[in-house]
Amino acid sequence: MSAAALYNAFSAGLCALFALGELFSVRHDRTSRLLIWIFLDLGIIITHANLVLLNRIFDYPWLFQIQLPAVFSLGPLLWLFFFRTLNQKKPRWPLTCHLLPAAAALLFLVWFHSHDESTKRELMERILQQWHNPQGGPFSFLFGAGILHLSAYMIRSSGPILPLLAWQHLRSQVTVRIIIFIIIMCLLINGIGLISISLRWLPGLHASLLLISSMPPIIYLIRLHYPQYFRDLQQIVSQAKYQRSRLAQLDTASLQRRLHQLMESERLYLDEDLNLADLAAALDIDSHQLSELLNNDMGLGFHQYVNQLRIQAACQLLVEEPGRTVLSVLYASGFNSKSAFNTAFRKSTGMTPQQYRRSQGADVSMRTRNQVSLDTIGRQEAARGLE
C-alpha cells in the first residue's frame, strides 16, 4: 500500500475518533450530534474513495457506493452546523427536507444490496467501467451531482462569514483567516473532484482525495490550538453584524414596546392595505429598520407579524359573534382574500374557522353548564342551611 493510501486510511480513522469523541463528550447537545454525523460522513467518503482508487472495493462489496448518502447529507449537515453555531435565525425548512436527496441515495443502496453476490459484482463492474467511458454514465453523473449539491450548501453555509471578508477582520483576526482558508480549501477540493469526474482524470481524483484527507488533521490542529474556536468566531460574526445593523443607534426594546402599543391602541393590522412602509412611518423609522427589527429581534417577517394579529382578532370575532359569517369575519380582521385567510388560519390554529368556532362553542357551552350546576348546588346548600 502506498504512502498516500496509508495517509488516507489514517485520516478516515481520525474522523472515526472525532465522532467517538463527540459521542462521549460532556456536552452532548444538538451541535455535538451534528458533528458526529459530519465526521462519520467525511470518514465514509475518504474510505470509499481510497478503496476504489486502490481497486480494493471488490474485497468489501458491502461498502460499495456507500459514499453517495454521505456526499448528499454532508452539505446540509455543515450548513445547519454553521447556522446553530453562529446563532443565525431558524431555517425555513427542517433538516429532514434538506436530507431528501441523501434518503434517495440510501434507497439506491438498499436496492443494490438486495441482489445476490454475483449480481452485485456484475453491477459493480458495470458502474466502475463508466469511468473509462468518455460519455460517462448515470452513476458518474450522480456522484458529480452530489459534489455540486455539497458545493451549493457550502457556499450557503459561508453566508454569515461574508461580512468578515473586510480587510480589518482578515488582518487582525486569525479566527477569520482560518475559516476563510477552510472554505476556500473545501471549494477547491470540490472543484478538482468535479473536473476530474468530468474529464475521467485519475490523477485529479487522487489529488482531490489527498486534499480531503488533509482536512481531519487540520481540524485536529485547530481544536488543539483554539479549543474555543467556534465561540470566538460566533462573537466576531455577532460584532460585525451589529456594526452593520441599521438599528445600532436605536433602543430596540423601546421600539418593540411602541410597536405593540400602536397595534393594540390603533389596531393598524385591521387595515387590509397596511404595508411595511406605512407601519415604519407610524413608528418614525424607515422600512429597512422595521424589517430588521421584525426579522432579527422578533423572528417574524412583516406579513407573519401582521397575520398573527389578524388571526387573533378573527378568533375573537368567531367566538364572540357566533351569528357572524366567516366571510364577514375575515374582512373585519384585515384580510382581503378568503384563500389567504383560510391558509393563515389553518397554519396558526390547525383548524378551519368553522372547526375553531365549533370547538370554542363547545368549550363555552361546557363552562356555562358547569357554572349553572355550581349555582344550583350553591342554592341547594343555602336552602338546607336555612332549614
Short mmCIF file of the C-alpha atoms (twelve columns), coordinates in Angstrom:
data_MODEL
# 
_entry.id   MODEL 
# 
loop_
_atom_site.group_PDB 
_atom_site.id 
_atom_site.type_symbol 
_atom_site.label_atom_id 
_atom_site.label_alt_id 
_atom_site.label_comp_id 
_atom_site.label_asym_id 
_atom_site.label_seq_id 
_atom_site.Cartn_x 
_atom_site.Cartn_y 
_atom_site.Cartn_z 
_atom_site.pdbx_PDB_model_num 
ATOM 1   C CA . MET A 1   0.000   0.000   0.000   1 
ATOM 2   C CA . SER A 2   1.378   3.420   -0.963  1 
ATOM 3   C CA . ALA A 3   2.096   6.238   1.487   1 
ATOM 4   C CA . ALA A 4   -0.835  8.239   0.084   1 
ATOM 5   C CA . ALA A 5   -3.227  5.334   0.683   1 
ATOM 6   C CA . LEU A 6   -1.936  4.925   4.260   1 
ATOM 7   C CA . TYR A 7   -2.389  8.638   4.853   1 
ATOM 8   C CA . ASN A 8   -5.973  8.430   3.560   1 
ATOM 9   C CA . ALA A 9   -6.679  5.478   5.868   1 
ATOM 10  C CA . PHE A 10  -5.171  7.388   8.806   1 
ATOM 11  C CA . SER A 11  -7.391  10.376  8.020   1 
ATOM 12  C CA . ALA A 12  -10.524 8.201   7.880   1 
ATOM 13  C CA . GLY A 13  -9.577  6.705   11.253  1 
ATOM 14  C CA . LEU A 14  -9.119  10.200  12.662  1 
ATOM 15  C CA . CYS A 15  -12.667 11.037  11.559  1 
ATOM 16  C CA . ALA A 16  -13.942 7.980   13.431  1 
ATOM 17  C CA . LEU A 17  -12.049 9.075   16.570  1 
ATOM 18  C CA . PHE A 18  -13.521 12.581  16.316  1 
ATOM 19  C CA . ALA A 19  -17.025 11.097  16.011  1 
ATOM 20  C CA . LEU A 20  -16.430 8.900   19.073  1 
ATOM 21  C CA . GLY A 21  -15.065 11.883  20.975  1 
ATOM 22  C CA . GLU A 22  -18.235 13.865  20.285  1 
ATOM 23  C CA . LEU A 23  -20.387 10.844  21.154  1 
ATOM 24  C CA . PHE A 24  -18.876 10.606  24.646  1 
ATOM 25  C CA . SER A 25  -18.336 14.326  25.184  1 
ATOM 26  C CA . VAL A 26  -19.727 16.042  28.284  1 
ATOM 27  C CA . ARG A 27  -21.851 18.481  26.227  1 
ATOM 28  C CA . HIS A 28  -23.995 16.053  24.270  1 
ATOM 29  C CA . ASP A 29  -26.205 18.692  22.622  1 
ATOM 30  C CA . ARG A 30  -27.571 19.130  19.098  1 
ATOM 31  C CA . THR A 31  -24.358 20.691  17.818  1 
ATOM 32  C CA . SER A 32  -22.374 17.731  19.158  1 
ATOM 33  C CA . ARG A 33  -24.732 15.292  17.412  1 
ATOM 34  C CA . LEU A 34  -24.316 17.197  14.161  1 
ATOM 35  C CA . LEU A 35  -20.529 16.911  14.456  1 
ATOM 36  C CA . ILE A 36  -20.812 13.150  14.949  1 
ATOM 37  C CA . TRP A 37  -22.618 12.773  11.617  1 
ATOM 38  C CA . ILE A 38  -20.327 15.254  9.847   1 
ATOM 39  C CA . PHE A 39  -17.202 13.329  10.887  1 
ATOM 40  C CA . LEU A 40  -18.808 9.993   10.006  1 
ATOM 41  C CA . ASP A 41  -19.772 11.294  6.548   1 
ATOM 42  C CA . LEU A 42  -16.259 12.583  5.944   1 
ATOM 43  C CA . GLY A 43  -14.717 9.288   7.060   1 
ATOM 44  C CA . ILE A 44  -17.060 7.280   4.810   1 
ATOM 45  C CA . ILE A 45  -16.239 9.438   1.772   1 
ATOM 46  C CA . ILE A 46  -12.483 9.075   2.335   1 
ATOM 47  C CA . THR A 47  -12.686 5.319   2.978   1 
ATOM 48  C CA . HIS A 48  -14.773 4.589   -0.115  1 
ATOM 49  C CA . ALA A 49  -12.655 6.746   -2.421  1 
ATOM 50  C CA . ASN A 50  -9.473  5.153   -1.090  1 
ATOM 51  C CA . LEU A 51  -10.791 1.615   -1.715  1 
ATOM 52  C CA . VAL A 52  -11.965 2.486   -5.250  1 
ATOM 53  C CA . LEU A 53  -8.667  4.118   -6.240  1 
ATOM 54  C CA . LEU A 54  -6.743  1.136   -4.795  1 
ATOM 55  C CA . ASN A 55  -9.002  -1.317  -6.717  1 
ATOM 56  C CA . ARG A 56  -9.825  -2.935  -3.381  1 
ATOM 57  C CA . ILE A 57  -13.544 -2.175  -3.358  1 
ATOM 58  C CA . PHE A 58  -14.355 -5.691  -4.662  1 
ATOM 59  C CA . ASP A 59  -12.968 -7.049  -1.374  1 
ATOM 60  C CA . TYR A 60  -15.611 -5.054  0.505   1 
ATOM 61  C CA . PRO A 61  -18.748 -5.095  -1.674  1 
ATOM 62  C CA . TRP A 62  -20.921 -4.072  1.301   1 
ATOM 63  C CA . LEU A 63  -19.165 -0.683  1.216   1 
ATOM 64  C CA . PHE A 64  -19.740 -0.047  -2.493  1 
ATOM 65  C CA . GLN A 65  -21.370 3.351   -3.238  1 
ATOM 66  C CA . ILE A 66  -21.840 3.971   0.481   1 
ATOM 67  C CA . GLN A 67  -20.357 7.415   -0.136  1 
ATOM 68  C CA . LEU A 68  -23.473 8.612   -2.038  1 
ATOM 69  C CA . PRO A 69  -25.699 9.195   1.039   1 
ATOM 70  C CA . ALA A 70  -22.668 10.694  2.810   1 
ATOM 71  C CA . VAL A 71  -21.990 13.175  -0.016  1 
ATOM 72  C CA . PHE A 72  -25.638 14.234  -0.232  1 
ATOM 73  C CA . SER A 73  -26.012 14.614  3.552   1 
ATOM 74  C CA . LEU A 74  -22.690 16.320  4.334   1 
ATOM 75  C CA . GLY A 75  -23.721 19.670  2.819   1 
ATOM 76  C CA . PRO A 76  -26.989 20.074  4.775   1 
ATOM 77  C CA . LEU A 77  -25.275 18.961  7.991   1 
ATOM 78  C CA . LEU A 78  -22.472 21.524  7.573   1 
ATOM 79  C CA . TRP A 79  -24.997 24.228  6.731   1 
ATOM 80  C CA . LEU A 80  -27.109 23.518  9.819   1 
ATOM 81  C CA . PHE A 81  -23.972 23.322  11.975  1 
ATOM 82  C CA . PHE A 82  -22.971 26.833  10.883  1 
ATOM 83  C CA . PHE A 83  -26.490 28.119  11.463  1 
ATOM 84  C CA . ARG A 84  -26.598 26.815  15.029  1 
ATOM 85  C CA . THR A 85  -23.021 27.694  15.893  1 
ATOM 86  C CA . LEU A 86  -23.262 31.275  14.651  1 
ATOM 87  C CA . ASN A 87  -26.742 31.858  16.128  1 
ATOM 88  C CA . GLN A 88  -28.476 32.563  12.839  1 
ATOM 89  C CA . LYS A 89  -32.256 32.698  12.569  1 
ATOM 90  C CA . LYS A 90  -34.129 29.409  12.389  1 
ATOM 91  C CA . PRO A 91  -34.029 27.785  8.918   1 
ATOM 92  C CA . ARG A 92  -37.301 27.897  6.996   1 
ATOM 93  C CA . TRP A 93  -37.322 24.154  6.265   1 
ATOM 94  C CA . PRO A 94  -36.426 21.395  8.759   1 
ATOM 95  C CA . LEU A 95  -33.306 19.285  8.251   1 
ATOM 96  C CA . THR A 96  -35.355 16.316  7.046   1 
ATOM 97  C CA . CYS A 97  -36.368 18.256  3.919   1 
ATOM 98  C CA . HIS A 98  -32.727 19.007  3.112   1 
ATOM 99  C CA . LEU A 99  -31.812 15.335  3.555   1 
ATOM 100 C CA . LEU A 100 -34.280 14.041  0.939   1 
ATOM 101 C CA . PRO A 101 -31.528 13.590  -1.739  1 
ATOM 102 C CA . ALA A 102 -29.495 11.597  0.799   1 
ATOM 103 C CA . ALA A 103 -32.567 9.466   1.527   1 
ATOM 104 C CA . ALA A 104 -32.971 8.788   -2.210  1 
ATOM 105 C CA . ALA A 105 -29.297 7.720   -2.390  1 
ATOM 106 C CA . LEU A 106 -29.902 5.440   0.584   1 
ATOM 107 C CA . LEU A 107 -32.804 3.792   -1.251  1 
ATOM 108 C CA . PHE A 108 -30.419 3.063   -4.136  1 
ATOM 109 C CA . LEU A 109 -28.072 1.320   -1.680  1 
ATOM 110 C CA . VAL A 110 -30.951 -0.772  -0.354  1 
ATOM 111 C CA . TRP A 111 -31.821 -1.752  -3.938  1 
ATOM 112 C CA . PHE A 112 -28.170 -2.570  -4.730  1 
ATOM 113 C CA . HIS A 113 -27.649 -4.750  -1.647  1 
ATOM 114 C CA . SER A 114 -30.903 -6.621  -2.215  1 
ATOM 115 C CA . HIS A 115 -29.192 -8.552  -5.062  1 
ATOM 116 C CA . ASP A 116 -27.182 -11.722 -4.681  1 
ATOM 117 C CA . GLU A 117 -23.378 -11.616 -4.632  1 
ATOM 118 C CA . SER A 118 -22.843 -12.441 -8.309  1 
ATOM 119 C CA . THR A 119 -25.335 -9.807  -9.477  1 
ATOM 120 C CA . LYS A 120 -23.781 -7.223  -7.160  1 
ATOM 121 C CA . ARG A 121 -20.330 -7.935  -8.556  1 
ATOM 122 C CA . GLU A 122 -21.633 -7.578  -12.110 1 
ATOM 123 C CA . LEU A 123 -23.267 -4.249  -11.217 1 
ATOM 124 C CA . MET A 124 -20.047 -3.049  -9.569  1 
ATOM 125 C CA . GLU A 125 -18.033 -3.846  -12.705 1 
ATOM 126 C CA . ARG A 126 -20.534 -2.050  -14.936 1 
ATOM 127 C CA . ILE A 127 -20.531 1.035   -12.699 1 
ATOM 128 C CA . LEU A 128 -16.726 1.200   -12.439 1 
ATOM 129 C CA . GLN A 129 -16.351 0.750   -16.207 1 
ATOM 130 C CA . GLN A 130 -18.180 4.051   -16.671 1 
ATOM 131 C CA . TRP A 131 -15.011 5.832   -15.507 1 
ATOM 132 C CA . HIS A 132 -13.274 4.635   -18.668 1 
ATOM 133 C CA . ASN A 133 -16.153 5.676   -20.914 1 
ATOM 134 C CA . PRO A 134 -15.762 9.226   -22.326 1 
ATOM 135 C CA . GLN A 135 -19.537 9.585   -22.337 1 
ATOM 136 C CA . GLY A 136 -19.712 8.716   -18.653 1 
ATOM 137 C CA . GLY A 137 -22.836 7.146   -17.233 1 
ATOM 138 C CA . PRO A 138 -25.653 7.658   -14.758 1 
ATOM 139 C CA . PHE A 139 -23.581 6.790   -11.698 1 
ATOM 140 C CA . SER A 140 -20.707 9.146   -12.515 1 
ATOM 141 C CA . PHE A 141 -23.330 11.814  -13.194 1 
ATOM 142 C CA . LEU A 142 -24.963 11.044  -9.842  1 
ATOM 143 C CA . PHE A 143 -21.678 11.428  -7.971  1 
ATOM 144 C CA . GLY A 144 -20.993 14.701  -9.823  1 
ATOM 145 C CA . ALA A 145 -24.444 15.913  -8.810  1 
ATOM 146 C CA . GLY A 146 -23.566 15.039  -5.219  1 
ATOM 147 C CA . ILE A 147 -20.432 17.209  -5.383  1 
ATOM 148 C CA . LEU A 148 -22.452 20.112  -6.844  1 
ATOM 149 C CA . HIS A 149 -25.029 19.633  -4.090  1 
ATOM 150 C CA . LEU A 150 -22.283 19.730  -1.457  1 
ATOM 151 C CA . SER A 151 -20.701 22.835  -3.031  1 
ATOM 152 C CA . ALA A 152 -24.027 24.679  -3.073  1 
ATOM 153 C CA . TYR A 153 -24.561 24.044  0.629   1 
ATOM 154 C CA . MET A 154 -21.000 25.052  1.456   1 
ATOM 155 C CA . ILE A 155 -21.459 28.362  -0.360  1 
ATOM 156 C CA . ARG A 156 -24.724 28.821  1.502   1 
ATOM 157 C CA . SER A 157 -23.012 27.986  4.802   1 
ATOM 158 C CA . SER A 158 -20.418 30.684  4.198   1 
ATOM 159 C CA . GLY A 159 -23.114 33.398  4.049   1 
ATOM 160 C CA . PRO A 160 -22.626 34.575  7.673   1 
ATOM 161 C CA . ILE A 161 -18.860 34.696  7.064   1 
ATOM 162 C CA . LEU A 162 -19.017 37.074  4.077   1 
ATOM 163 C CA . PRO A 163 -19.123 40.279  6.189   1 
ATOM 164 C CA . LEU A 164 -15.792 39.190  7.692   1 
ATOM 165 C CA . LEU A 165 -14.000 39.484  4.342   1 
ATOM 166 C CA . ALA A 166 -13.240 43.127  5.127   1 
ATOM 167 C CA . TRP A 167 -9.517  43.830  5.393   1 
ATOM 168 C CA . GLN A 168 -9.649  44.874  9.071   1 
ATOM 169 C CA . HIS A 169 -11.011 41.454  10.050  1 
ATOM 170 C CA . LEU A 170 -8.593  39.494  7.855   1 
ATOM 171 C CA . ARG A 171 -5.628  41.472  9.164   1 
ATOM 172 C CA . SER A 172 -6.452  41.368  12.864  1 
ATOM 173 C CA . GLN A 173 -8.348  38.111  13.418  1 
ATOM 174 C CA . VAL A 174 -6.632  34.742  12.979  1 
ATOM 175 C CA . THR A 175 -10.042 33.123  13.575  1 
ATOM 176 C CA . VAL A 176 -11.348 34.757  10.392  1 
ATOM 177 C CA . ARG A 177 -8.294  33.764  8.350   1 
ATOM 178 C CA . ILE A 178 -8.720  30.127  9.439   1 
ATOM 179 C CA . ILE A 179 -12.392 29.864  8.442   1 
ATOM 180 C CA . ILE A 180 -11.760 31.585  5.101   1 
ATOM 181 C CA . PHE A 181 -8.908  29.137  4.431   1 
ATOM 182 C CA . ILE A 182 -11.155 26.148  5.249   1 
ATOM 183 C CA . ILE A 183 -13.967 27.386  2.969   1 
ATOM 184 C CA . ILE A 184 -11.573 28.026  0.058   1 
ATOM 185 C CA . MET A 185 -9.939  24.640  0.625   1 
ATOM 186 C CA . CYS A 186 -13.279 22.823  0.572   1 
ATOM 187 C CA . LEU A 187 -14.436 24.586  -2.598  1 
ATOM 188 C CA . LEU A 188 -11.075 23.809  -4.230  1 
ATOM 189 C CA . ILE A 189 -11.456 20.110  -3.352  1 
ATOM 190 C CA . ASN A 190 -14.954 20.050  -4.832  1 
ATOM 191 C CA . GLY A 191 -13.787 21.872  -7.963  1 
ATOM 192 C CA . ILE A 192 -10.899 19.473  -8.590  1 
ATOM 193 C CA . GLY A 193 -13.170 16.484  -7.935  1 
ATOM 194 C CA . LEU A 194 -15.852 17.732  -10.324 1 
ATOM 195 C CA . ILE A 195 -13.343 18.451  -13.110 1 
ATOM 196 C CA . SER A 196 -11.667 15.072  -12.593 1 
ATOM 197 C CA . ILE A 197 -15.004 13.243  -12.851 1 
ATOM 198 C CA . SER A 198 -15.967 15.185  -15.980 1 
ATOM 199 C CA . LEU A 199 -12.630 14.512  -17.719 1 
ATOM 200 C CA . ARG A 200 -12.059 10.979  -16.303 1 
ATOM 201 C CA . TRP A 201 -8.785  12.375  -14.928 1 
ATOM 202 C CA . LEU A 202 -7.433  9.838   -12.423 1 
ATOM 203 C CA . PRO A 203 -4.526  11.980  -11.045 1 
ATOM 204 C CA . GLY A 204 -7.035  14.711  -10.265 1 
ATOM 205 C CA . LEU A 205 -9.123  12.251  -8.248  1 
ATOM 206 C CA . HIS A 206 -6.025  11.184  -6.297  1 
ATOM 207 C CA . ALA A 207 -5.154  14.835  -5.624  1 
ATOM 208 C CA . SER A 208 -8.715  15.600  -4.541  1 
ATOM 209 C CA . LEU A 209 -8.705  12.644  -2.131  1 
ATOM 210 C CA . LEU A 210 -5.383  13.741  -0.587  1 
ATOM 211 C CA . LEU A 211 -6.790  17.229  -0.053  1 
ATOM 212 C CA . ILE A 212 -9.938  15.788  1.559   1 
ATOM 213 C CA . SER A 213 -7.753  13.619  3.787   1 
ATOM 214 C CA . SER A 214 -5.838  16.691  4.908   1 
ATOM 215 C CA . MET A 215 -8.987  18.214  6.445   1 
ATOM 216 C CA . PRO A 216 -9.243  15.986  9.574   1 
ATOM 217 C CA . PRO A 217 -5.613  16.714  10.647  1 
ATOM 218 C CA . ILE A 218 -6.230  20.424  10.036  1 
ATOM 219 C CA . ILE A 219 -9.398  20.237  12.163  1 
ATOM 220 C CA . TYR A 220 -7.409  18.429  14.867  1 
ATOM 221 C CA . LEU A 221 -4.746  21.173  14.931  1 
ATOM 222 C CA . ILE A 222 -7.382  23.914  15.088  1 
ATOM 223 C CA . ARG A 223 -9.140  22.229  18.011  1 
ATOM 224 C CA . LEU A 224 -5.794  21.692  19.736  1 
ATOM 225 C CA . HIS A 225 -4.594  25.318  19.466  1 
ATOM 226 C CA . TYR A 226 -8.006  27.057  19.552  1 
ATOM 227 C CA . PRO A 227 -10.339 24.999  21.812  1 
ATOM 228 C CA . GLN A 228 -12.918 27.835  21.832  1 
ATOM 229 C CA . TYR A 229 -12.600 28.476  18.107  1 
ATOM 230 C CA . PHE A 230 -16.293 28.497  17.185  1 
ATOM 231 C CA . ARG A 231 -17.234 30.548  20.235  1 
ATOM 232 C CA . ASP A 232 -14.680 33.170  19.166  1 
ATOM 233 C CA . LEU A 233 -15.994 33.053  15.603  1 
ATOM 234 C CA . GLN A 234 -19.548 33.492  16.864  1 
ATOM 235 C CA . GLN A 235 -18.545 36.637  18.787  1 
ATOM 236 C CA . ILE A 236 -16.769 38.103  15.747  1 
ATOM 237 C CA . VAL A 237 -19.773 37.432  13.474  1 
ATOM 238 C CA . SER A 238 -22.155 38.972  16.040  1 
ATOM 239 C CA . GLN A 239 -19.982 42.078  16.381  1 
ATOM 240 C CA . ALA A 240 -19.738 42.503  12.601  1 
ATOM 241 C CA . LYS A 241 -23.488 42.040  12.271  1 
ATOM 242 C CA . TYR A 242 -24.146 44.650  14.960  1 
ATOM 243 C CA . GLN A 243 -21.786 47.137  13.334  1 
ATOM 244 C CA . ARG A 244 -23.686 46.777  10.038  1 
ATOM 245 C CA . SER A 245 -27.081 46.915  11.742  1 
ATOM 246 C CA . ARG A 246 -29.419 49.793  10.902  1 
ATOM 247 C CA . LEU A 247 -30.692 49.551  14.490  1 
ATOM 248 C CA . ALA A 248 -27.310 50.042  16.149  1 
ATOM 249 C CA . GLN A 249 -28.212 53.555  17.390  1 
ATOM 250 C CA . LEU A 250 -31.807 52.708  18.373  1 
ATOM 251 C CA . ASP A 251 -33.341 51.210  21.509  1 
ATOM 252 C CA . THR A 252 -34.869 48.030  20.085  1 
ATOM 253 C CA . ALA A 253 -36.690 47.135  23.316  1 
ATOM 254 C CA . SER A 254 -38.392 50.534  23.312  1 
ATOM 255 C CA . LEU A 255 -39.213 50.144  19.621  1 
ATOM 256 C CA . GLN A 256 -40.885 46.795  20.254  1 
ATOM 257 C CA . ARG A 257 -42.970 48.285  23.069  1 
ATOM 258 C CA . ARG A 258 -44.050 51.184  20.851  1 
ATOM 259 C CA . LEU A 259 -44.945 48.748  18.071  1 
ATOM 260 C CA . HIS A 260 -47.119 46.613  20.370  1 
ATOM 261 C CA . GLN A 261 -48.798 49.675  21.891  1 
ATOM 262 C CA . LEU A 262 -49.505 51.057  18.429  1 
ATOM 263 C CA . MET A 263 -51.048 47.804  17.285  1 
ATOM 264 C CA . GLU A 264 -53.156 47.482  20.434  1 
ATOM 265 C CA . SER A 265 -54.387 51.077  20.554  1 
ATOM 266 C CA . GLU A 266 -54.888 51.874  16.859  1 
ATOM 267 C CA . ARG A 267 -55.262 48.293  15.567  1 
ATOM 268 C CA . LEU A 268 -53.475 49.142  12.321  1 
ATOM 269 C CA . TYR A 269 -53.434 45.485  11.325  1 
ATOM 270 C CA . LEU A 270 -57.164 45.701  10.548  1 
ATOM 271 C CA . ASP A 271 -56.301 47.858  7.517   1 
ATOM 272 C CA . GLU A 272 -56.069 45.415  4.610   1 
ATOM 273 C CA . ASP A 273 -53.788 47.851  2.741   1 
ATOM 274 C CA . LEU A 274 -51.263 48.122  5.579   1 
ATOM 275 C CA . ASN A 275 -47.695 47.757  4.292   1 
ATOM 276 C CA . LEU A 276 -44.192 47.839  5.733   1 
ATOM 277 C CA . ALA A 277 -43.543 51.479  4.779   1 
ATOM 278 C CA . ASP A 278 -46.787 52.732  6.424   1 
ATOM 279 C CA . LEU A 279 -46.110 50.881  9.662   1 
ATOM 280 C CA . ALA A 280 -42.493 52.113  9.723   1 
ATOM 281 C CA . ALA A 281 -43.689 55.702  9.199   1 
ATOM 282 C CA . ALA A 282 -46.057 55.330  12.166  1 
ATOM 283 C CA . LEU A 283 -43.016 54.362  14.282  1 
ATOM 284 C CA . ASP A 284 -40.846 57.191  12.848  1 
ATOM 285 C CA . ILE A 285 -38.274 54.768  11.446  1 
ATOM 286 C CA . ASP A 286 -37.534 53.647  7.892   1 
ATOM 287 C CA . SER A 287 -38.817 50.405  6.392   1 
ATOM 288 C CA . HIS A 288 -35.358 48.759  6.451   1 
ATOM 289 C CA . GLN A 289 -35.095 49.337  10.201  1 
ATOM 290 C CA . LEU A 290 -38.571 47.919  10.827  1 
ATOM 291 C CA . SER A 291 -37.806 44.879  8.669   1 
ATOM 292 C CA . GLU A 292 -34.604 44.248  10.643  1 
ATOM 293 C CA . LEU A 293 -36.455 44.662  13.957  1 
ATOM 294 C CA . LEU A 294 -39.125 42.153  12.959  1 
ATOM 295 C CA . ASN A 295 -36.760 39.596  11.422  1 
ATOM 296 C CA . ASN A 296 -33.783 39.691  13.768  1 
ATOM 297 C CA . ASP A 297 -35.302 40.734  17.104  1 
ATOM 298 C CA . MET A 298 -38.781 39.211  16.872  1 
ATOM 299 C CA . GLY A 299 -38.114 36.310  14.472  1 
ATOM 300 C CA . LEU A 300 -41.019 37.223  12.191  1 
ATOM 301 C CA . GLY A 301 -41.436 38.677  8.730   1 
ATOM 302 C CA . PHE A 302 -43.775 41.646  8.257   1 
ATOM 303 C CA . HIS A 303 -46.621 39.551  6.824   1 
ATOM 304 C CA . GLN A 304 -46.178 36.878  9.509   1 
ATOM 305 C CA . TYR A 305 -46.402 39.510  12.253  1 
ATOM 306 C CA . VAL A 306 -49.477 41.237  10.825  1 
ATOM 307 C CA . ASN A 307 -51.254 37.966  10.012  1 
ATOM 308 C CA . GLN A 308 -50.627 36.754  13.556  1 
ATOM 309 C CA . LEU A 309 -52.505 39.759  14.928  1 
ATOM 310 C CA . ARG A 310 -55.268 39.416  12.348  1 
ATOM 311 C CA . ILE A 311 -55.810 35.756  13.207  1 
ATOM 312 C CA . GLN A 312 -56.079 36.652  16.912  1 
ATOM 313 C CA . ALA A 313 -58.754 39.238  16.029  1 
ATOM 314 C CA . ALA A 314 -60.565 36.705  13.820  1 
ATOM 315 C CA . CYS A 315 -60.572 34.076  16.591  1 
ATOM 316 C CA . GLN A 316 -62.098 36.591  18.969  1 
ATOM 317 C CA . LEU A 317 -64.837 37.531  16.481  1 
ATOM 318 C CA . LEU A 318 -65.653 33.893  15.702  1 
ATOM 319 C CA . VAL A 319 -66.283 33.170  19.381  1 
ATOM 320 C CA . GLU A 320 -67.926 36.427  20.494  1 
ATOM 321 C CA . GLU A 321 -70.197 36.790  17.455  1 
ATOM 322 C CA . PRO A 322 -71.376 33.254  16.582  1 
ATOM 323 C CA . GLY A 323 -74.004 34.579  14.156  1 
ATOM 324 C CA . ARG A 324 -71.439 36.387  12.020  1 
ATOM 325 C CA . THR A 325 -70.393 34.726  8.773   1 
ATOM 326 C CA . VAL A 326 -66.794 33.641  8.216   1 
ATOM 327 C CA . LEU A 327 -66.616 35.934  5.173   1 
ATOM 328 C CA . SER A 328 -67.591 38.908  7.318   1 
ATOM 329 C CA . VAL A 329 -65.051 37.917  9.973   1 
ATOM 330 C CA . LEU A 330 -62.151 37.687  7.523   1 
ATOM 331 C CA . TYR A 331 -62.831 41.165  6.133   1 
ATOM 332 C CA . ALA A 332 -63.329 42.613  9.613   1 
ATOM 333 C CA . SER A 333 -59.966 41.187  10.774  1 
ATOM 334 C CA . GLY A 334 -57.977 42.784  7.952   1 
ATOM 335 C CA . PHE A 335 -57.812 40.046  5.312   1 
ATOM 336 C CA . ASN A 336 -58.901 40.741  1.744   1 
ATOM 337 C CA . SER A 337 -58.804 37.179  0.400   1 
ATOM 338 C CA . LYS A 338 -60.675 34.098  1.566   1 
ATOM 339 C CA . SER A 339 -57.905 31.738  0.451   1 
ATOM 340 C CA . ALA A 340 -55.218 33.784  2.253   1 
ATOM 341 C CA . PHE A 341 -57.369 33.878  5.393   1 
ATOM 342 C CA . ASN A 342 -58.053 30.129  5.374   1 
ATOM 343 C CA . THR A 343 -54.380 29.306  4.785   1 
ATOM 344 C CA . ALA A 344 -53.156 31.621  7.552   1 
ATOM 345 C CA . PHE A 345 -55.882 30.483  9.955   1 
ATOM 346 C CA . ARG A 346 -55.186 26.781  9.490   1 
ATOM 347 C CA . LYS A 347 -51.429 27.362  9.804   1 
ATOM 348 C CA . SER A 348 -51.934 29.253  13.077  1 
ATOM 349 C CA . THR A 349 -54.637 27.142  14.749  1 
ATOM 350 C CA . GLY A 350 -54.501 23.798  12.930  1 
ATOM 351 C CA . MET A 351 -58.234 24.106  12.204  1 
ATOM 352 C CA . THR A 352 -60.606 25.733  9.739   1 
ATOM 353 C CA . PRO A 353 -62.567 28.778  11.013  1 
ATOM 354 C CA . GLN A 354 -65.744 26.665  11.250  1 
ATOM 355 C CA . GLN A 355 -63.957 23.957  13.256  1 
ATOM 356 C CA . TYR A 356 -62.455 26.566  15.554  1 
ATOM 357 C CA . ARG A 357 -65.838 28.181  16.172  1 
ATOM 358 C CA . ARG A 358 -67.430 24.796  16.962  1 
ATOM 359 C CA . SER A 359 -64.615 23.799  19.317  1 
ATOM 360 C CA . GLN A 360 -64.778 27.106  21.169  1 
ATOM 361 C CA . GLY A 361 -68.580 26.945  21.240  1 
ATOM 362 C CA . ALA A 362 -68.390 23.510  22.858  1 
ATOM 363 C CA . ASP A 363 -65.971 24.877  25.447  1 
ATOM 364 C CA . VAL A 364 -68.229 27.822  26.177  1 
ATOM 365 C CA . SER A 365 -71.277 25.547  26.481  1 
ATOM 366 C CA . MET A 366 -69.396 23.237  28.848  1 
ATOM 367 C CA . ARG A 367 -68.272 26.149  31.013  1 
ATOM 368 C CA . THR A 368 -71.829 27.503  31.067  1 
ATOM 369 C CA . ARG A 369 -73.276 24.129  32.097  1 
ATOM 370 C CA . ASN A 370 -70.654 23.760  34.820  1 
ATOM 371 C CA . GLN A 371 -71.412 27.230  36.137  1 
ATOM 372 C CA . VAL A 372 -75.178 26.503  36.171  1 
ATOM 373 C CA . SER A 373 -74.534 23.265  38.061  1 
ATOM 374 C CA . LEU A 374 -72.385 25.090  40.626  1 
ATOM 375 C CA . ASP A 375 -75.038 27.784  41.068  1 
ATOM 376 C CA . THR A 376 -77.754 25.125  41.568  1 
ATOM 377 C CA . ILE A 377 -75.651 23.287  44.138  1 
ATOM 378 C CA . GLY A 378 -74.966 26.580  45.893  1 
ATOM 379 C CA . ARG A 379 -78.650 27.416  46.113  1 
ATOM 380 C CA . GLN A 380 -79.464 23.909  47.415  1 
ATOM 381 C CA . GLU A 381 -76.807 24.171  50.099  1 
ATOM 382 C CA . ALA A 382 -78.106 27.608  51.120  1 
ATOM 383 C CA . ALA A 383 -81.699 26.277  51.341  1 
ATOM 384 C CA . ARG A 384 -80.598 23.356  53.541  1 
ATOM 385 C CA . GLY A 385 -78.787 25.815  55.766  1 
ATOM 386 C CA . LEU A 386 -81.958 27.867  56.275  1 
ATOM 387 C CA . GLU A 387 -83.891 24.745  57.224  1 
# 
